């Protein structure tokens, strides 16, 4: 890994480039930088979600996810390096199965709404999807390990499920889309 920053304002990016973890420099508009930025934004939104009241088992899960996203960002910042392990994806699969098992089956689409915590989980979900698209775009240009793509895909699914869990935390429910089909009673 590159040197740890001791000075934040280095002015080395004033020319429109940024340094990667292998000490190379790329345009701030490079696909790799977009992917790193989207993962960083997702991690920041998770930090905001952690400010909300959460079920006891959700808080440590989200903290672990933040650490894994930092690993993912580190992997993206060093071409050819692997930090995010396949076991991290398996941990999301397990959490997804656990939390989804307690939810009723969906009968209709739901809106990204409800409690503040659930709404923030939906924001995290959409940013995870954007980060996934950025990783896929980078992967079409450069060789990447599959774990970052798998992790972001699974994480967005988990965040959808957690939003549903959070809406039920204090006796609430999902906010259902009022479709024309439902209105007709079909």
Backbone as numpy.savetxt, mean C-alpha at the origin, in Angstrom:
# Nx Ny Nz CAx CAy CAz Cx Cy Cz
23.89 -0.83 0.51 23.05 0.35 0.51 23.93 1.59 0.51
23.37 2.67 0.00 24.11 3.92 -0.06 24.32 4.50 1.32
25.01 5.62 1.36 25.28 6.28 2.63 24.00 6.76 3.27
24.00 6.73 4.60 22.87 7.30 5.33 22.97 8.82 5.25
21.83 9.45 5.12 21.82 10.91 5.01 22.14 11.55 6.35
23.08 12.46 6.35 23.34 13.26 7.53 22.91 14.70 7.27
22.73 15.03 6.01 22.31 16.36 5.61 21.13 16.17 4.66
20.02 16.81 4.95 18.81 16.63 4.14 18.84 17.50 2.89
19.17 18.77 3.02 19.20 19.69 1.88 20.59 19.65 1.25
20.78 18.71 0.31 22.09 18.55 -0.33 22.22 19.37 -1.61
21.09 19.77 -2.17 21.02 20.52 -3.42 21.46 19.71 -4.64
21.75 18.43 -4.45 22.17 17.60 -5.58 21.00 17.30 -6.52
19.78 17.49 -6.06 18.62 17.25 -6.90 18.12 18.47 -7.64
18.80 19.57 -7.47 18.38 20.81 -8.13 18.39 20.70 -9.65
19.15 19.75 -10.18 19.22 19.59 -11.64 18.16 18.62 -12.17
17.23 18.18 -11.30 16.15 17.30 -11.75 16.49 15.83 -11.66
17.57 15.49 -10.98 17.93 14.08 -10.78 17.88 13.75 -9.29
17.86 12.46 -9.00 17.91 12.01 -7.62 18.83 10.80 -7.53
19.39 10.60 -6.36 20.31 9.49 -6.17 19.57 8.23 -5.73
20.00 7.11 -6.30 19.47 5.81 -5.88 20.41 5.21 -4.84
19.98 4.12 -4.24 20.75 3.48 -3.19 22.07 2.90 -3.65
22.24 2.71 -4.95 23.52 2.20 -5.48 24.43 3.34 -5.92
24.09 4.57 -5.52 24.83 5.80 -5.82 24.71 6.26 -7.27
23.87 5.61 -8.08 23.62 6.12 -9.43 22.59 7.25 -9.33
22.48 8.03 -10.39 21.52 9.13 -10.41 20.58 8.93 -11.60
19.33 9.21 -11.39 18.31 9.12 -12.43 17.43 10.35 -12.38
16.68 10.57 -13.45 15.72 11.67 -13.50 14.67 11.48 -12.41
14.23 12.56 -11.84 13.15 12.49 -10.85 11.84 12.03 -11.48
11.81 11.97 -12.81 10.62 11.48 -13.52 10.81 10.03 -13.98
11.84 9.36 -13.54 12.12 7.96 -13.90 11.03 7.07 -13.29
10.67 6.00 -14.01 9.65 5.08 -13.51 10.00 4.53 -12.12
11.26 4.32 -11.86 11.70 3.81 -10.55 11.37 4.82 -9.45
11.58 6.09 -9.74 11.31 7.14 -8.75 9.80 7.27 -8.53
9.02 7.13 -9.59 7.56 7.15 -9.42 7.11 6.01 -8.51
7.64 4.82 -8.73 7.26 3.67 -7.90 7.68 3.89 -6.45
8.90 4.38 -6.24 9.37 4.65 -4.88 8.47 5.70 -4.20
8.11 6.72 -4.94 7.26 7.78 -4.38 5.88 7.29 -4.01
5.30 6.44 -4.86 3.97 5.91 -4.56 4.00 5.00 -3.33
5.06 4.22 -3.18 5.20 3.36 -2.00 5.38 4.23 -0.76
6.16 5.29 -0.86 6.36 6.21 0.25 5.05 6.89 0.64
4.27 7.31 -0.36 2.98 7.94 -0.08 2.05 6.95 0.61
2.03 5.71 0.15 1.21 4.69 0.78 1.60 4.52 2.25
2.90 4.46 2.51 3.37 4.30 3.88 2.94 5.48 4.74
2.96 6.68 4.18 2.53 7.88 4.92 1.03 7.82 5.22
0.24 7.37 4.26 -1.20 7.24 4.51 -1.48 6.17 5.57
-0.68 5.10 5.59 -0.84 4.10 6.64 -0.51 4.71 8.00
0.49 5.58 8.05 0.80 6.28 9.29 -0.38 7.09 9.78
-1.09 7.72 8.87 -2.29 8.47 9.23 -3.39 7.53 9.72
-3.56 6.40 9.07 -4.55 5.41 9.52 -4.23 4.93 10.94
-2.96 4.82 11.26 -2.55 4.37 12.60 -2.90 5.39 13.68
-3.26 6.61 13.32 -3.70 7.61 14.29 -5.14 7.38 14.74
-5.85 6.52 14.05 -7.26 6.25 14.35 -7.40 5.13 15.38
-8.53 5.08 16.07 -8.80 3.91 16.93 -8.92 2.67 16.03
-8.23 1.59 16.42 -8.19 0.37 15.62 -8.37 -0.84 16.51
-8.89 -1.93 15.96 -8.93 -3.18 16.73 -7.51 -3.59 17.13
-7.40 -4.27 18.27 -6.09 -4.64 18.81 -5.22 -5.40 17.82
-5.81 -6.26 17.00 -5.00 -7.07 16.08 -4.64 -6.34 14.79
-5.28 -5.20 14.52 -5.02 -4.46 13.29 -3.80 -3.56 13.43
-3.65 -2.93 14.57 -2.54 -1.99 14.76 -1.17 -2.65 14.52
-0.83 -3.77 15.17 0.48 -4.37 14.90 0.63 -4.85 13.46
-0.46 -5.25 12.84 -0.44 -5.66 11.44 -0.03 -4.48 10.56
-0.63 -3.32 10.79 -0.31 -2.14 9.99 1.11 -1.65 10.24
1.58 -1.75 11.48 2.96 -1.36 11.77 3.93 -2.28 11.02
3.66 -3.59 11.02 4.51 -4.51 10.27 4.47 -4.21 8.78
3.30 -3.86 8.27 3.18 -3.51 6.86 4.02 -2.27 6.56
4.03 -1.29 7.47 4.87 -0.12 7.25 6.34 -0.51 7.12
6.79 -1.41 7.97 8.18 -1.86 7.89 8.44 -2.58 6.56
7.51 -3.41 6.14 7.69 -4.13 4.87 7.65 -3.17 3.68
6.84 -2.12 3.76 6.83 -1.13 2.69 8.15 -0.38 2.64
8.77 -0.18 3.80 10.09 0.45 3.80 11.09 -0.47 3.12
10.98 -1.78 3.38 11.82 -2.75 2.67 11.56 -2.69 1.17
10.29 -2.62 0.80 9.93 -2.56 -0.62 10.53 -1.31 -1.26
10.41 -0.18 -0.59 11.00 1.06 -1.11 12.51 0.96 -1.22
13.12 0.31 -0.23 14.57 0.11 -0.29 14.97 -0.76 -1.46
14.18 -1.79 -1.71 14.45 -2.66 -2.85 14.33 -1.90 -4.16
13.32 -1.05 -4.25 13.15 -0.25 -5.47 14.28 0.76 -5.65
14.85 1.21 -4.55 15.89 2.24 -4.64 17.26 1.68 -5.01
17.41 0.36 -4.99 18.69 -0.25 -5.34 18.44 -1.28 -6.44
18.65 -0.91 -7.69 18.40 -1.86 -8.79 19.11 -3.20 -8.55
18.35 -4.28 -8.71 18.91 -5.62 -8.58 19.00 -6.14 -7.17
18.56 -5.38 -6.18 18.66 -5.76 -4.77 17.34 -6.35 -4.30
17.38 -7.29 -3.37 16.15 -7.88 -2.82 16.10 -7.66 -1.32
15.07 -6.97 -0.88 14.82 -6.76 0.55 13.49 -7.35 0.98
12.49 -7.28 0.13 11.16 -7.77 0.45 11.11 -9.25 0.13
10.89 -10.06 1.14 10.92 -11.51 0.97 9.53 -12.06 0.66
9.46 -13.20 -0.02 8.16 -13.82 -0.31 7.34 -14.12 0.95
8.00 -14.30 2.07 7.28 -14.55 3.33 6.40 -13.37 3.73
6.79 -12.17 3.31 5.97 -10.99 3.60 4.64 -11.07 2.87
4.65 -11.60 1.66 3.41 -11.79 0.89 2.55 -12.84 1.57
3.16 -13.92 2.03 2.42 -14.97 2.74 1.76 -14.43 4.01
2.45 -13.54 4.71 1.87 -12.94 5.92 0.61 -12.14 5.57
0.63 -11.45 4.43 -0.57 -10.73 4.00 -1.69 -11.69 3.64
-1.35 -12.80 2.99 -2.36 -13.81 2.66 -3.04 -14.32 3.93
-2.25 -14.57 4.97 -2.81 -15.06 6.23 -3.71 -14.01 6.88
-3.26 -12.77 6.91 -4.07 -11.69 7.49 -5.35 -11.49 6.70
-5.25 -11.59 5.39 -6.42 -11.45 4.53 -7.45 -12.53 4.84
-7.00 -13.77 4.94 -7.91 -14.88 5.25 -8.55 -14.71 6.62
-7.77 -14.30 7.60 -8.27 -14.13 8.97 -9.34 -13.06 9.03
-9.07 -11.89 8.46 -10.01 -10.77 8.57 -11.22 -10.94 7.65
-11.03 -11.55 6.51 -12.15 -11.73 5.59 -13.14 -12.77 6.13
-12.64 -13.73 6.91 -13.51 -14.80 7.45 -14.59 -14.25 8.38
-14.34 -13.11 8.99 -15.32 -12.55 9.94 -16.35 -11.63 9.29
-16.24 -11.45 7.97 -17.13 -10.52 7.27 -18.23 -11.25 6.52
-19.41 -10.61 6.43 -20.45 -11.20 5.59 -20.07 -11.08 4.12
-20.60 -11.98 3.33 -20.35 -11.98 1.89 -20.92 -10.72 1.28
-20.18 -10.11 0.37 -20.67 -8.91 -0.31 -21.77 -9.27 -1.30
-22.85 -8.51 -1.27 -23.96 -8.70 -2.21 -23.98 -7.61 -3.28
-23.25 -6.54 -3.02 -23.24 -5.39 -3.93 -21.93 -4.65 -3.73
-21.61 -3.79 -4.66 -20.43 -2.96 -4.51 -20.60 -2.02 -3.33
-19.48 -1.68 -2.69 -19.53 -0.73 -1.60 -18.77 0.53 -2.00
-19.16 1.63 -1.38 -18.49 2.90 -1.60 -17.29 3.01 -0.67
-16.26 3.75 -1.06 -15.14 3.97 -0.16 -15.51 5.02 0.89
-16.29 4.60 1.86 -16.86 5.52 2.84 -17.12 4.78 4.15
-17.77 5.47 5.04 -18.10 4.91 6.35 -17.40 5.69 7.43
-16.78 5.01 8.36 -16.06 5.68 9.44 -14.80 6.34 8.88
-14.23 7.23 9.66 -13.01 7.90 9.21 -11.87 6.89 9.02
-11.75 5.94 9.92 -10.71 4.92 9.80 -10.92 4.07 8.55
-12.16 3.66 8.30 -12.45 2.86 7.11 -12.18 3.66 5.84
-12.56 4.92 5.84 -12.32 5.77 4.68 -10.83 5.93 4.43
-10.05 6.08 5.50 -8.59 6.18 5.34 -8.01 4.87 4.82
-8.56 3.74 5.25 -8.10 2.45 4.73 -8.38 2.37 3.23
-9.51 2.93 2.79 -9.81 2.96 1.35 -8.82 3.86 0.60
-8.44 4.99 1.20 -7.42 5.83 0.57 -6.12 5.03 0.43
-5.74 4.33 1.49 -4.54 3.49 1.43 -4.66 2.45 0.33
-5.83 1.86 0.20 -6.06 0.84 -0.85 -5.83 1.42 -2.24
-6.36 2.62 -2.48 -6.22 3.20 -3.81 -4.77 3.60 -4.10
-4.06 4.06 -3.08 -2.65 4.40 -3.27 -1.83 3.12 -3.49
-2.21 2.04 -2.81 -1.54 0.75 -3.03 -1.73 0.30 -4.48
-2.92 0.48 -5.02 -3.16 0.12 -6.42 -2.31 0.97 -7.36
-2.18 2.26 -7.04 -1.35 3.13 -7.88 0.11 2.70 -7.79
0.57 2.39 -6.58 1.95 1.93 -6.41 2.18 0.63 -7.18
1.18 -0.24 -7.16 1.28 -1.49 -7.92 1.41 -1.20 -9.42
0.61 -0.27 -9.93 0.71 0.08 -11.35 2.08 0.66 -11.68
2.64 1.45 -10.76 3.96 2.02 -10.99 5.03 0.93 -11.01
4.90 -0.06 -10.14 5.86 -1.17 -10.13 5.73 -1.99 -11.41
4.51 -2.22 -11.86 4.29 -2.96 -13.10 4.90 -2.19 -14.28
4.72 -0.88 -14.31 5.31 -0.08 -15.40 6.83 -0.18 -15.37
7.43 -0.11 -14.20 8.88 -0.24 -14.08 9.33 -1.64 -14.50
8.55 -2.63 -14.12 8.88 -4.03 -14.44 8.84 -4.29 -15.95
8.07 -3.50 -16.68 8.04 -3.65 -18.13 9.30 -3.09 -18.78
10.03 -2.26 -18.04 11.26 -1.65 -18.55 12.52 -2.31 -17.98
12.44 -2.81 -16.76 13.60 -3.36 -16.07 13.19 -4.64 -15.36
14.14 -5.50 -15.13 13.90 -6.74 -14.41 13.75 -6.45 -12.92
12.67 -6.95 -12.32 12.42 -6.79 -10.88 12.07 -8.14 -10.28
12.29 -8.27 -9.00 11.80 -9.43 -8.27 10.27 -9.36 -8.26
9.58 -10.49 -8.23 8.12 -10.45 -8.24 7.49 -10.04 -6.91
8.22 -10.15 -5.81 7.63 -9.88 -4.49 7.02 -8.48 -4.35
7.66 -7.40 -4.83 7.02 -6.08 -4.70 5.65 -6.01 -5.36
5.54 -6.55 -6.57 4.25 -6.55 -7.27 3.23 -7.38 -6.52
3.63 -8.57 -6.10 2.72 -9.45 -5.35 2.29 -8.79 -4.04
3.25 -8.18 -3.35 2.95 -7.57 -2.05 1.93 -6.45 -2.19
2.12 -5.57 -3.16 1.20 -4.46 -3.33 -0.18 -4.93 -3.77
-0.23 -5.95 -4.61 -1.52 -6.51 -5.03 -2.28 -7.07 -3.83
-1.59 -7.85 -3.03 -2.23 -8.46 -1.87 -2.58 -7.42 -0.82
-1.71 -6.41 -0.66 -1.97 -5.37 0.33 -3.22 -4.58 -0.01
-3.43 -4.28 -1.27 -4.65 -3.53 -1.63 -5.89 -4.36 -1.31
-5.83 -5.67 -1.53 -6.96 -6.53 -1.15 -7.17 -6.51 0.36
-6.09 -6.62 1.10 -6.20 -6.60 2.57 -6.77 -5.27 3.06
-6.36 -4.17 2.46 -6.86 -2.87 2.89 -8.36 -2.72 2.61
-8.84 -3.31 1.53 -10.28 -3.33 1.26 -11.00 -4.08 2.38
-10.48 -5.24 2.73 -11.08 -6.05 3.79 -11.00 -5.31 5.13
-9.87 -4.70 5.42 -9.74 -3.97 6.69 -10.69 -2.78 6.74
-10.95 -2.12 5.62 -11.93 -1.03 5.61 -13.29 -1.56 6.03
-13.64 -2.74 5.56 -14.92 -3.36 5.96 -14.91 -3.70 7.44
-13.80 -4.21 7.92 -13.67 -4.53 9.35 -13.81 -3.25 10.18
-13.14 -2.19 9.76 -13.18 -0.93 10.50 -14.57 -0.31 10.49
-15.32 -0.47 9.42 -16.69 0.04 9.40 -17.58 -0.69 10.39
-17.24 -1.91 10.73 -18.04 -2.69 11.68 -17.55 -2.55 13.12
-16.46 -1.84 13.32 -15.83 -1.78 14.63 -16.78 -1.29 15.71
-17.56 -0.30 15.44 -18.49 0.24 16.44 -19.93 0.02 16.03
-20.21 -1.14 15.43 -21.57 -1.48 15.05 -22.02 -0.92 13.72
-21.12 -0.37 12.95 -21.47 0.18 11.64 -21.54 -0.91 10.58
-21.62 -0.48 9.35 -21.71 -1.41 8.23 -21.07 -0.76 7.00
-20.97 -1.53 5.94 -20.49 -1.01 4.68 -21.47 0.04 4.16
-20.98 0.92 3.32 -21.83 1.90 2.65 -22.02 1.37 1.24
-23.23 0.91 0.95 -23.49 0.24 -0.32 -23.81 1.22 -1.43
-23.35 0.89 -2.61 -23.66 1.64 -3.81 -25.14 1.46 -4.12
-25.82 2.53 -4.41 -27.24 2.47 -4.75 -27.37 2.32 -6.26
-27.26 1.09 -6.71 -27.31 0.83 -8.14 -28.73 0.79 -8.64
-28.89 1.00 -9.92 -30.23 0.93 -10.52 -30.79 -0.47 -10.38
-29.94 -1.48 -10.47 -30.38 -2.87 -10.33 -30.97 -3.12 -8.95
-30.30 -2.58 -7.92 -30.82 -2.74 -6.56 -32.16 -2.01 -6.41
-32.25 -0.81 -7.00 -33.48 -0.03 -6.90 -34.67 -0.75 -7.53
-34.38 -1.54 -8.57 -35.46 -2.29 -9.24 -35.77 -3.59 -8.50
-34.95 -3.92 -7.49 -35.18 -5.15 -6.73 -34.69 -6.41 -7.42
-33.76 -6.29 -8.32 -33.24 -7.45 -9.04 -32.19 -8.18 -8.23
